Amino acid sequence: MKKKLLSVALAAAMAASLAACGGSSQPEDTTAAAPAASEAKGEAKEEAGGAAETKAAGEGLPSFEGQQLRISTFSFNAELVQKNIYDPFMAATGCELIVETGKNAERVTKIKESPENYDIVVIGDAFIADLIDADLIDTIDTDSLSNLSAVYDNAKAPFGEGYGPAYSFNRLGIVYDKSTCPIEITSWEDLWNPELEGSIAIPDITTTSGPLMYYSVAKMAGLTPGSDDEAILAKFEELKPNIMKTYTSANDTITMLNQGEISVAVLLDYSYTAAQSASDDYVWVDPAEGVYSGFNAVNIIKGCQNKELAQAFVDFYLSKEVQLAEALDGVDAPVRTDVELTPEQAANFTYGKEMIDNLLIPDWSVINANKADWIAKWNELFSVQ
């Protein structure tokens, strides 16, 4: 039986939006005011699940009373991240976190224009590579990260020694509503089926998942990004009749799915976790041609005034309690090897050694060398949308 629960889904989306804007006239910004440490720690004991454990874990951190960190991060799942990470960290250290959220490309532009306004950036892989190329990412004293040894090797320094760790793996897949989609989907190639005309949403090339989609289509067609770009874009042009939307917001895409405006969406796994709560009819597909993966990382911006605090924050992101709390709330897949989830808890995550060993990883150097050209041609192709 279909369970759209549309009003609940829209309420959740609205709540996330309000959390992101914090009542500001700038709808993508929010300020996280530091709670009193003793009060917040007392409240933590009354809370159930991973969040309470996270707050207790932060009690061993040094005091950074009066210091601030200015963070640029995702707007997705803002309330849960506030609960599991920001609140317990502020309570434990006495610091204040000033949090600004927004779309990835816009956030990168803001950091490039005014790096002095930011201390920490939490963002996806391609955008970190861009900021490194712009010489805006500082190195980290890895000896200060007590939790680094507990994460998978390929999460420790994905952009080279000294740069920030990945805190979550993700993978790109297909989500479809089996109650409205006219076909069963098992592969990337299925998206080109003419029965799906006007019913698909795919990520814009400028998003975190955009390059993963580009690589997925290339692999499906036996093509090589950076060498066969005209042929790859021709495949997207063939897909165009089926595309209702090239999206820049996963939240908006989930709303479209909930409202029946689309029946198929190409999403990262953590977005599917949010979508799934709205309907039992949503199906996740790991396409037969293979699954490309990305990761989200936490890094320090050059010029950070409170670097010791910033490094403590990076380390806290990797703590077992935070990783577990985020996983249990369906926010992020853990990168720690000692976070154990049941099959039900891990159902939609990029989780476990076997899955991680089989992930396809795009060549980010190729992406960054060609992305400007890809974006220009992409915008030309989808300019009418």
C-alpha positions in Angstrom: 0.0 0.0 0.0 1.4 3.4 -1.0 2.4 5.6 1.9 3.2 9.0 0.5 2.9 10.9 3.8 3.2 14.0 1.8 2.4 16.5 4.5 5.0 14.9 6.8 7.6 15.0 4.1 6.9 18.6 3.3 6.9 19.5 7.0 10.3 17.8 7.3 11.6 19.7 4.3 10.3 23.0 5.8 11.9 22.2 9.1 15.2 21.6 7.4 14.8 24.9 5.5 14.0 26.8 8.7 17.0 25.2 10.4 19.2 26.3 7.6 18.0 29.9 7.6 17.8 30.4 11.3 15.4 33.3 10.8 18.0 35.2 8.8 17.2 37.3 5.7 19.8 35.1 4.0 17.9 31.8 3.6 20.9 29.5 3.4 22.7 30.8 6.6 22.4 29.8 10.2 24.1 30.7 13.5 24.6 28.0 16.1 24.7 29.7 19.5 26.8 27.9 22.1 24.7 26.4 24.9 25.9 26.5 28.5 28.3 23.6 28.8 26.9 22.3 32.2 23.3 22.6 31.1 23.9 20.9 27.8 25.8 18.1 29.4 23.0 17.5 31.8 20.5 17.4 29.0 22.6 14.9 27.2 22.1 12.3 29.9 18.4 12.5 29.4 18.6 11.9 25.6 18.5 8.4 24.1 20.6 6.9 21.4 23.8 8.0 19.7 23.4 11.7 20.5 23.7 11.2 24.2 26.8 9.1 23.8 28.3 11.8 21.6 27.8 14.5 24.2 29.3 12.3 26.9 32.3 11.6 24.6 33.0 15.3 24.2 33.6 15.7 27.9 37.2 14.9 27.6 38.0 17.7 25.2 40.0 20.7 26.3 38.3 24.0 27.0 38.1 26.5 24.1 35.9 29.0 26.0 35.3 32.2 24.1 36.7 30.9 20.8 34.8 30.7 17.6 34.8 28.5 14.5 33.1 29.6 11.3 31.9 26.6 9.3 30.7 26.3 5.8 28.7 23.1 5.4 25.7 21.3 3.7 22.1 22.3 4.5 21.0 18.7 4.2 19.9 17.1 7.6 20.9 20.3 9.4 18.9 19.6 12.5 20.4 16.1 13.0 24.0 17.4 12.5 23.2 20.2 15.0 22.1 17.6 17.5 24.8 15.0 16.9 27.9 17.2 16.3 27.5 20.9 16.9 25.6 21.0 20.2 27.8 18.4 22.0 31.0 19.9 20.7 30.1 23.4 21.8 28.9 22.0 25.2 32.2 20.1 25.7 34.5 22.9 24.7 32.7 26.1 25.5 33.3 27.4 22.0 30.8 28.9 19.6 30.2 27.5 16.1 29.0 29.9 13.4 27.5 27.8 10.7 26.7 28.8 7.1 25.0 26.4 4.8 24.3 26.5 1.1 24.8 24.8 -2.3 28.3 23.5 -2.9 29.3 25.6 -5.9 28.0 28.8 -4.2 29.9 27.9 -1.0 33.2 27.4 -2.9 32.7 30.8 -4.6 32.2 32.5 -1.2 35.3 30.9 0.3 37.4 31.9 -2.7 36.1 35.5 -2.5 36.4 35.9 1.3 38.5 33.0 2.8 39.0 35.1 6.0 35.3 34.6 6.8 35.7 30.8 7.2 37.7 28.4 9.4 36.2 25.0 8.5 34.7 23.6 5.2 32.6 20.4 5.2 32.1 19.5 1.5 32.4 16.9 -1.1 35.5 15.6 -2.8 35.5 17.6 -6.1 35.0 20.8 -4.3 37.8 20.1 -1.8 40.1 19.5 -4.8 39.0 22.8 -6.2 39.8 24.6 -3.0 43.2 22.9 -2.7 44.0 24.0 -6.3 43.2 27.5 -5.2 45.6 27.1 -2.2 42.9 27.7 0.3 43.1 24.5 2.3 45.4 24.3 5.3 47.3 21.2 6.4 46.4 19.4 9.6 48.7 18.1 12.3 47.6 14.5 12.0 49.3 13.6 15.2 46.6 15.7 17.0 43.8 13.5 15.5 43.3 10.7 18.0 40.6 9.1 15.9 42.4 9.0 12.6 43.9 5.5 13.1 40.4 4.0 13.4 39.1 5.0 9.9 39.6 3.1 6.7 43.0 3.8 5.1 41.4 5.5 2.0 39.6 7.9 4.3 42.6 9.1 6.2 44.1 11.5 3.7 42.2 11.2 0.4 43.8 14.3 -1.0 47.3 13.7 0.3 49.1 13.7 3.6 48.2 16.7 5.8 44.8 17.4 4.3 41.6 16.6 6.1 40.0 13.2 6.3 36.9 11.9 4.8 34.1 11.4 7.4 31.7 9.5 5.1 31.6 7.5 1.9 28.6 7.8 -0.4 27.6 6.2 -3.6 25.5 7.2 -6.6 22.5 5.1 -7.5 19.0 5.2 -8.9 15.8 5.6 -6.9 12.4 4.9 -8.5 8.8 4.8 -7.3 7.6 1.3 -8.2 4.0 2.5 -8.0 4.4 5.1 -10.8 7.5 4.0 -12.7 6.4 1.9 -15.8 9.5 -0.3 -15.8 11.7 -2.1 -13.3 15.1 -0.4 -13.2 18.3 -2.4 -12.7 21.0 -0.5 -14.7 22.0 2.9 -15.9 21.0 1.9 -19.4 17.4 1.6 -18.3 17.2 5.4 -17.9 17.2 5.7 -21.7 14.0 3.7 -22.0 11.4 5.8 -23.9 8.7 4.8 -21.4 10.4 7.1 -18.9 9.8 10.2 -20.9 9.7 13.4 -18.8 9.9 11.4 -15.5 13.6 11.5 -14.4 15.7 13.9 -12.3 19.4 13.8 -12.5 22.1 15.9 -10.7 23.5 19.0 -12.4 27.1 18.7 -13.3 27.9 21.4 -10.7 26.7 19.3 -7.8 28.6 16.8 -5.6 27.0 13.9 -7.5 27.3 15.5 -11.0 30.7 14.2 -11.8 29.8 10.7 -10.5 26.8 10.7 -12.9 29.1 11.8 -15.7 31.5 8.9 -15.0 28.6 6.5 -14.6 27.3 7.3 -18.1 30.8 7.1 -19.5 31.4 3.7 -18.1 28.0 2.5 -19.3 28.9 3.6 -22.8 32.5 2.4 -22.7 33.8 5.9 -22.9 36.6 7.8 -21.0 36.0 11.2 -19.4 38.5 13.7 -20.5 39.0 11.9 -23.8 35.5 11.1 -25.1 33.6 14.1 -23.7 31.7 14.8 -26.9 30.4 11.3 -27.0 29.5 11.3 -23.3 27.6 14.5 -23.7 25.9 13.0 -26.8 24.6 10.3 -24.5 23.2 12.9 -22.1 21.5 14.6 -25.1 19.9 11.2 -26.0 18.6 11.1 -22.4 17.2 14.6 -22.5 13.6 13.6 -23.5 13.4 11.6 -20.3 14.7 14.3 -18.0 12.2 16.4 -16.1 14.8 18.2 -14.0 18.6 18.6 -13.7 18.7 19.4 -10.0 21.1 21.3 -7.7 19.1 20.4 -4.5 18.5 16.9 -3.3 15.9 18.2 -0.9 13.9 19.7 -3.8 14.3 16.5 -5.8 12.9 14.4 -3.0 10.0 16.8 -2.8 9.4 16.3 -6.5 9.4 12.5 -6.0 7.0 12.8 -3.1 4.6 14.9 -5.1 4.6 12.6 -8.1 6.3 15.1 -10.4 9.0 12.5 -11.2 9.1 8.7 -10.8 12.9 8.3 -11.0 15.8 10.2 -9.4 19.6 9.7 -9.5 20.6 10.3 -5.9 23.4 9.7 -3.5 22.6 7.0 -0.9 22.2 9.4 2.1 19.5 11.3 0.1 17.6 8.0 -0.4 17.6 7.5 3.3 15.6 10.7 3.7 13.4 9.9 0.7 12.6 6.4 1.8 10.7 7.6 4.9 8.0 9.1 2.7 7.1 5.9 0.9 7.5 2.1 1.0 7.3 2.1 -2.8 10.7 3.8 -3.3 13.4 1.3 -4.6 17.1 1.8 -4.4 19.2 0.4 -7.3 22.9 -0.2 -7.4 23.2 -0.2 -11.2 24.6 -3.3 -12.9 27.3 -1.4 -14.7 29.0 -0.5 -11.4 28.7 2.1 -8.7 30.8 5.3 -8.5 31.5 6.6 -5.1 32.5 9.9 -3.6 33.1 11.1 0.0 32.6 14.1 2.1 35.5 15.5 4.0 36.2 18.1 6.7 39.1 20.5 6.2 40.6 23.7 7.6 40.7 26.9 5.6 44.1 28.7 5.4 44.2 31.6 7.8 42.1 30.0 10.5 42.7 31.9 13.7 41.9 29.1 16.1 43.6 26.2 14.5 43.9 24.0 17.6 40.2 24.3 18.1 39.7 23.5 14.4 41.8 20.4 14.6 39.8 19.3 17.7 36.6 19.7 15.6 38.0 17.6 12.8 38.9 14.9 15.3 35.5 15.1 16.9 33.9 14.4 13.5 35.7 11.1 13.4 34.9 10.0 16.9 33.1 6.7 17.3 30.2 8.3 19.1 29.6 10.9 16.4 30.0 8.4 13.6 27.6 6.1 15.3 25.0 8.8 16.0 25.1 10.1 12.5 24.7 6.5 11.1 21.8 5.7 13.4 20.0 8.9 12.4 20.5 8.0 8.7 22.7 11.1 8.0 26.1 9.6 7.0 27.8 6.3 6.5 30.6 5.7 9.0 34.3 5.6 7.9 35.4 4.0 11.2 36.2 0.3 10.9 34.9 -0.2 14.5 31.4 1.2 14.0 29.1 -1.8 13.7 25.6 -1.6 12.2 22.9 -4.1 11.8 21.9 -5.0 8.2 18.8 -2.8 8.7 20.8 0.1 10.0 23.3 -0.1 7.2 20.7 -0.9 4.5 21.2 2.3 2.4 24.7 3.1 3.4 28.1 2.7 1.7 29.2 0.6 4.6 31.5 -2.3 5.2 34.8 -3.5 3.8 33.4 -5.6 1.0 31.3 -2.7 -0.4 34.0 -0.2 0.0 36.6 -2.4 -1.7 34.3 -2.7 -4.8 33.5 1.0 -5.2 34.5 2.8 -8.4 36.4 6.1 -7.7 36.5 8.8 -10.4 39.7 10.5 -11.3 39.4 13.9 -9.6 42.4 15.3 -11.4 40.6 14.7 -14.7 37.4 16.2 -13.3 39.1 19.4 -12.1 41.1 19.8 -15.3 37.9 19.5 -17.5 35.1 20.7 -15.3 34.9 24.2 -16.6 34.5 22.9 -20.1 32.0 20.2 -19.0 29.9 22.9 -17.2 29.8 25.2 -20.2 28.7 22.4 -22.5 26.3 21.0 -20.0 24.7 24.5 -19.6 24.4 24.7 -23.4 22.7 21.3 -23.5 20.2 21.9 -20.7 19.8 25.7 -21.1 16.1 25.3 -21.7 15.5 23.7 -18.3 
